[in-house]
Amino acid sequence: MKRWTFVWMVAALVAAGALVTQGAAQQAPFEGRLQSGPAGVSLASQIVNRARVAVQRVGLPGLDTGMHASDMGRLRTSAVDPAAPIIDRRPSPGGAYVPGRLIVKFTSQVPLATRTAVLAAHAARIGTRPPNADFDVAAIDPSVDPVALAQTLQQRPDVAYAQADYRMHPYMVPNDPLYSYQWNFEKIGMEQAWDINPGATSSIVVAVLDTGVAFENVRFQFQAASFQSNNTTYPALGTLALDFAPAPDLASANRFVSPWDFIWGDADPVDLDGHGTHVSGTLGQLTNNNVGTAGMAYNVRIMPVKVLDGNWDDIFGSPNQGTDSVVAEGIRYAADHGANVINMSLGRTGPPAPVIQDAMQYAVSKGVFIAVAAGNDYENGNPDEVLPEIAAQIQGAVAVGAVDENLNHAPYSSAGSYVELAAPGGSFDNGFGAKGGILQQTLDLSQVDTYDNPVAQFGPPRFDAFAYYFFTGTSMATPHVSALAAMLMQQGIKSPAAIEAAMEQFATDEGTPGRDDEYGFGLINPRATLLGLGLAR
C-alpha cells in the first residue's frame, strides 16, 4: 500500500469525496485513483474501449534520468546530491582478538636470537616466521592481555610495532553510488547479514503482486479516452504507441519468470504506475554493479504479477481493476507457477475477504511464504485492515508495519493485533524530509504523471525513462520481510511457518516491551535470524 505524504496530484485531484488529503492514504484496492463524481466511482467506468495491442517486442534500453529534484508527483527530494561520497556506515568489529597470540615486528637489524630472548623475557615464544611476513607471531599465555603486553614491547627502540592479533570480519558494503542514502538497510544490519547470506540466489522466486514491474521491452498501442477529474475534462489523446523498457537497475538476464497481467489478461504485466517497480527494487535491486541503489535479496528471480490498476490503466481502458477476485487469482497463480515467496504491498479496509483468505491458505499450503502490508491508515482512524487480519490467522503469512529512520512507529502505519513484524517504511514527518523515505529506482514519474499538469500541459506518458525516488509506506516495509524470507528459504528453511516463527523469535523488540500493536513481535533482525538458525560463520 502506498502513502504519498504530501498532497498527491494536488492540481488534478481535488474532487469532493474522491481525494486523499495530505498525510492520508486513499482506500483500496489502490490509492491515488483518478476519479470523478461520487467517491468510489472509478475512472474505469467511464471507459468503453478496453484493449491494448503489442505492436513491437524490441526496443532501446530504459533511460536512467538519475535522482530527481522536487518538481512534481508523488515524492521527490531536493536535498540529495547524487555525487556525494558514499558514507561508510560499517560498525567497528569490536576489537575482538585471538587470545594467546601477539604480533611483533622488530627493526630489521635485530637477529633471531635477540628476538627470541626479548619475547622469552615476557613469557612469549616465537616459532617459524610465516613465509609472507616480515613480522613474528608469538604465542603467549591466553590469560595475558596482549594489548597491555604490546604496549610494553613498543617502548623498546628495537620494536617497530606490537599488537594483538585482532579478528577480521568481512563486511559486504555495496558499491552502488546511492547506497549511502539507503538508511533502511543499515538500520536492520544488512551489511552484517549479507556476510552470512549475500542476497540469496536465483533458485528463489519472489512474486510481486502489484501494479506490474518494468521488466521488458515492448511497444503497446493504446486508445486514450477523455476523462474527468476535479470537475475538469481532460481530452482524449487518441491512439498512442508507447514504449516500455526494463528498469536498468533491476533487470538482468533470466531475472523475471512467469509474468502475468490480471488487469489486462495477458503475459505483459508492465508497470504504468511505478509502485510495483519501486517495491521490486527494495526486494531485489541489482547490487554491487556500481549503479544506483542496492536491493536486499539481490540475487532472487522476480515473478511480476499485476493485480492492481494504475491511473493510466484506467485511462487506457483496462478490462479489469484491482479487486478481491483479481488479487485471489494472482495469489493462486503465483503459488502454482513456482513462487517461493509472495509480496503483497496492497490491501483494503471494509468487510472480510474469504476469497483472499482461501487463496492465501492455498499458497501457504504449497510452501509459499506471504508478506502483507499492514496498511497506512493509522492517522485516518486506524480502521481494521482486511488482508493483515487474514495474515495474522495463517502461520506462514505475516502482516508488516512500518518504522521511520529512528525506528519509531511510522505515523501512518496501521496498528492492531494483526501486526506481526515491523520493517523500515520511512517517514517524511518529524523533520526527516524527503530523505526519510525508502530510495529505489522506478519510472520517471515526472514523465508518467502528466495528469498532474494543467489541462493545457496534459499529454502522453512515457514508460521507458527511470529515476530514483524516496517512497514511504507499509508498501515499502513489506519487501524487506519478503527478502528476508527469500534468504531463509535459500538457506534451506522451506516451511513458511518456520520462517515466520524465526523472524518473530529473533526480531528486535521495539516500543512497549513484548508483542504490541504497532511493532508486532518487533523490527526484523536479519543477522540475528540467520545466526539463530545456526548459520553463523
N, C-alpha and C positions, 0 to 999 in steps of 0.2 A: 504494500500500500504506500502511495506516495504522499508526501507532505510538502507543499510549497509554502515556506514560512514567511513569505511576503505576498502581497496581493498578486495572485497569478492571473494573467490575462486581464490586467486592470482595465485597459482601454476597451476590450471587446466583450467582457463578461460581467456586466453589472445588472443583468436582467433580474427582476424581482423573483425571489424564490429559486433561482437557478444557479446561484453563485456560491463559491466559497468566499469566506471573509479572511482577512489577514490573520495568520496563525491558526487557521482552521483547515479541516480536510473534508471535502465533499464526500458524500457516502457512495457506496459501491454500486455496481461492481467495479467502478473505475472512477477515480476522482478527476476533476478538471474537465468534465464533459461539456462541450459546447451544446447549449440547449436553447430553445425558445419556447415561449408560452409557459404553462404551469410547470412547477418543479416536477421532475421525474419524466418529462416528455423528452425523449431522446431526439437528437437531430436526425438519427437514422430513420425515424418515422416519416420524415419529410422527403426522403429519397426514394425514387421509384426505379432508377437504373441501378441494378445490383450486379455488376460484372466487372472483371478486370481481365486483361489479356496479356500474357507474357509474349513479348514480341522479339526479345533478344536474350541470349543466355551468356553473353560475354560482355566485358566492359573494362574500363580502366580501374586501377586501384582506387580505393577511397582516399579522399583528400583530407589530410590531417591539418586542421587550422589552428591547433595548439590550444593554449589556455586563453579563455575568453575574458575580456573585461566586462564590467557590469553594464550591459546595454539594454537588454530586454529579455523577457522569457521567464523561466522558472527560477533559476538561481544562477548567479554569476559571481565572480569575485573580481574586485578591482584592486585588491591589496597584494596579490601574489605575483612575484617576479619569477617567470619561468627559468630565468638564467641564474637564480640564486643558487649558491653552493649547497650540496647535499649535507644535511646535518647528520653526523654520526651519533645515533642515539643508543649505541650499544652499551649496556651496563658493564661495569668492571667485573671480571671473573671472580673477584672477591679475595684475591691474594692467597688462594689455596696453594700450598706447596707440598711436595712429597717428603714425608718425614725420613730422616736418616740419610739425606743427600745434601751436599754442599758443592756449589760451583766456585772454583778458584782459578784465577788467571794470574800467574806470576809474570814479572817482567822477563824479557827474552833472555837475559843473561843468567838467570837462576838455573843451576843444574838440577837434575832429577834428585840427587841425594839430598840437596838442601831443601827442595820442595817437600820431599818425604819427611824430613826431620821437623820442619816447621809444622806440618799438619799433625804429625805424631804428638807434638807437644800439646796439641789441643784434642787429643784422643780421636784424631781423624786419620784415615788411611786412604791412599790412592792406589788404584790399580792401573791397568794398561790404559793409556790415553786413547780416547776414541779416534779413529783414523782421520776424520774430517774436522778435528777440533784443535784449537790452539790453547785450550784450557783443560783443567783437570776436574773430574767429578769425584769428590771424596765421600767416603762412607763415614757417617758419624752415628753416635748413639741416637736412636729415634726419639729419645726423651729430651735431647738437647735442642734448644731453639736455634735453628740455622740462621735466622735473621740476626740475632744477637751475636752469634759467632762470626758471621760475615762482617758485621760492623767492627768487631775486634781485629780481624785479619786485615781489613782495609786500612788500618792505621800504620801498617808496615810499609816502608818505602819500596820493598821488593814485590808487593802485591798490587797488580794493576786494578783488579776488582775482585770482589767476592759477593756471592748472592745465594739465596735459597733457590732450589730448583722448582720454580713455580709451574703449576699445571696450566696448560693452554687449552682453550675451548674454542671449537670452531663456531663462527657466527656467520650465518647466511644473511648478509645485508645486500638487498637487491641493488643493482646498478642503475635502475630506472631513474631518470633525472628528476621526476616529480615525486619520487618515493618519500622525500623528506616532508611532504605535506600530508602523508597518509598516517596521521597520528593514531588512527584506529588500530593499525597492526602493531604499533609499538605498545599501545595500552594493554593489549591482550598477550603480549610476549611472543609475537610470531617469529621474531628473529631467533629465539631460542627453540621454538617449536619446529621451525624449518630445519634446524640442525638434526632433529630426530627424524623428521619426515619432510623431505624437500618437495612439497607441493603435490603429493600423491602421484599417480601415474595414469596413463591413458587407458588402463584397464578399467577405470571407474568412469561411469557415465552419470552426469547430473542433468536432470531435466529441468529446464527453466520454464515454468508455466507463467506466461506474462504477455506483454504486448508484442512479442516477437523479438528477434535478435537480428542485428545487422551482420549477416553471415554469408551472403552470396552476391555475385554479380548477376544482375538481371535487369532488364528494362520492361516495365509494365506500362500498358496503355490504360488509362482510367478515363471515366467520364465524371467531371467535377460539377455537380449541380449547385445552384444557388442555395443559400441558407440564411436564416435569421439569427441574430444574436444582439442583445441589448436593444431590441426593437429596431434594429438596423438590418437591412438586407445586404448580404454580401453577394456579389454577382457570380453567376456560373462561369467557370473557367473553361468549360467545354472539354474537348478531347486533349488529354495530356499524355505525353510519352516521358516517363520519369525513370531515371537510372538509380539503381540501388547498388551498393558496394559493401563488402565485408569491412567491419571496423578494423583498421590497420593494427591496433594493439591488442586485438582479441583473436583474430583469425590466423590459422596456420593449416598446413596440410592435414587432412583427416581429422580436423578438430571437431566438426559438427556431424552428428549422427541422427538418423531417423527424424528429420524435421517434419512437422505437420502444423497446418494452419486451420484451426477450428472456426475462425472468423470468416475466412474466405473459402474454406473447403478444398484446400489443395496442399501441395508439399512445399510451399514457399512462404513460411512464416516470417516474412521480413517485418522489420520494426518501422512503423510510421510515427512513432511517438518518442522513443528514446529511453523509456523506463526500463524495458527488458534488457536492452544493451548495457545500460549502466549497472543493473543488478548482476548481469553475467560478468561484468568486469571485476567487481568485488570478489565474486566466486573464483574466476579463473583468468584474469587479465594476463597476457604473456608477460613473463618476468625474467629479469636478468638479460634483457635484449637491448639495453641502452636506449629504450624508447618509453616515454610517458610514465605510466604508473605500474605498480605491481598488483598481482592477484594473489589470493590466499592459497587455493588449491590449483596452482597454475598449470599443472600437467593433465588435469582431467579432460575428458571429452564432454562436450555440451550438446544436449538434445533440445533444440528450440521448439517449444510447443506453444503456439499462440492461442490464448483463450480470452484475451482482453482486447477490445477495440479502442483505438485512439480517435481523436477528433478527425484526422484525415481519413481513417477507415470509414467513419460515418459520412463525411462529405463525399467520398467516392462511392458510397452506397454498398458497404459490405453486407452480405446476406445474413450475417449473424452478429450478435453482440455478446459481450461477456456476461453470461448468466449462470445460474446453478447447473443447468444441464450441460452447458458447454464446458465448464470447469470440471464437472464429474467425468465427462468424456475424456478430457485432457489427462486427468489423473490415471484413468484406466489405460489409456493409450501408452503413457509413459511406462507404466508397470508392465505392459505386455510387449514392449519393444526394447527392453534391456536396460532401463534406468535403474541405477543403484540408489540414487537419492533424487528426491523431488523438492524443488524450491518453489514456494508459493508466496510471493510478496504481493498478496492481494487479499481481499476479504469484503465483508459487509456486515451491517447490523441487521436487526429485524428478526423474523420468525426462523425456526430451525430449518436445516437443510439436510433431510435424511438421505437425499440422493448423493450428496457430497460425503456424508458420513460413511455410507456404504462403499463409495469409491475409495476413500482413504483406508478403510479397513481392508478392502481388497488388495490395495497396493502394499500395505504393511505385511499382509499375509503372504505376499510373494517376495518378501525380503527387501522391500524398498523403505528407506528412511524418509520421513517427510518433515520439512521445516516450514512453519506457517507464521506470517507476520501477525503480531498481536493486535495491531490497529493503531490509529493515530487520533483517537477521539477523546483523550483524557480531558482536554480543555473544552470539549463540547458536551459536557455532562457525563462523560465516561460510560456510554451505553455498553451493554454486553455485546461482544463480538462473536459472530456465529462460528467461523472456522476455528478460531483458537479454542473455543469451548469444546468443539469436536476433538481437536488435537489432544486436549488435556485428558480425554477419556480413552485414548489409544496409546498403549505402550509402543513406542517407535515413531510417534509423531509428536512434535513439540511446538508450542507457541512461544514466539520470541519477542520480548520487549526491547526497548532501545535505551541506551545511555548516551550522555554527552561526553565531551572531551575530558571533563573532570570525573567521569564515571558516575555522575549523578543521574537519577531518573530523568530522561528527556521529557520536557514539559508536555509534549503532545502524546507520549506513549501510553496507550490504553493500559489500565491496570485492573486486575481481578484475580480470582482464584485460579483462572485458567493460564495465567502467565507462568511459564516453567523455567525459562532461561532469559538472560539478557545479553546483548551484544552491542557494539558501537553502531548507533544510528545517527549520531550527530545532533547539533542544535545551532541555530543562528542567534539564539537568545542569550541573555546574560553576558553580553559583551563578547561572545565568540566571533561574531561576524561571519562572513562567507566561509572563512577557513575552518569554521566549526563543523562543516558538513563532511560527507564522505566523498572523496575525489576519485572519479574514474572517467574513462573515455565513453562518449556516447555520440549520438547525432549532434551536429552543429545546430542547436536549437534556434539560433538567430536566423537560420535559413529554412527551418522547418515550421516554426510557429508564426507564419505570416498572417494568420488570423488575429494576432495581437496588434497588427498595424491598423491605422485608419483605413477605411474602405478604399480610399484613393491609392493606398500603397499595398493593398492586398494583392497577392499574386501566387503563382505556383510554388510549392515547396521543393526542397532539394534533399535527397536522402543518400547522397554519396559523399557528403562532407562531414567531418567529425571534429570534436573538440573535447576538452576535459572540463568537467563541471563538478561542483560540490552539490550533492543532494543530501537531504535529511529525511528520516522516517524509519518506521519499523521495516519498511521495504529494504532499506539499506542494511539494517541489522540482520535480517534473516539469512542472506547468503553467507555471512560469517559462520553461522551454525551449519548450513549445508556443506560448506567447505570443510569444516572440521569433521563432519560425518564422513565425507569422502576420504579424508586422510585416515580415519579409523578403519574404514572398510578396506582401504588399500593395505593396511597393516594386518588384516585378517579378521577383524571383528565384524562379522557378517550380519548378526542379528540386530534389526532395528531397535528392539527393546534393550539389548545390551548397550548399544551406542547411546541411547537416551540415558540409561542408568549411569553410564560412565561420565557423560557430560555433567549430569546433575550432581553426582558424588564429588567430582573434583572441581566444580565451579567455585569461584571466589565469592564468598558471602558479602553482599553489599546491603546497605540500608538497615532495616530492622534485623537484628540477629535471627538467623534461621530463615526458613522459607517465608516470603512475603508476597504481596500482590503486585508490587512494582518490579521486582527483580526475579521473582520466582525463586529458584534454588541458588541464583547468583549469576555473576558475569562469567561467561565461558572462559576457561583457562586451558588453552590447547596443550601447552607443555605439560602441565600437571596431569591432564587427562592421559596423555601418551605415557608419561612416566608411571602413572598409577596403574597402567595396564602392563607394566613390566617391560616397556620398550625403551628404557633409558640406555644411553650409551655409557 
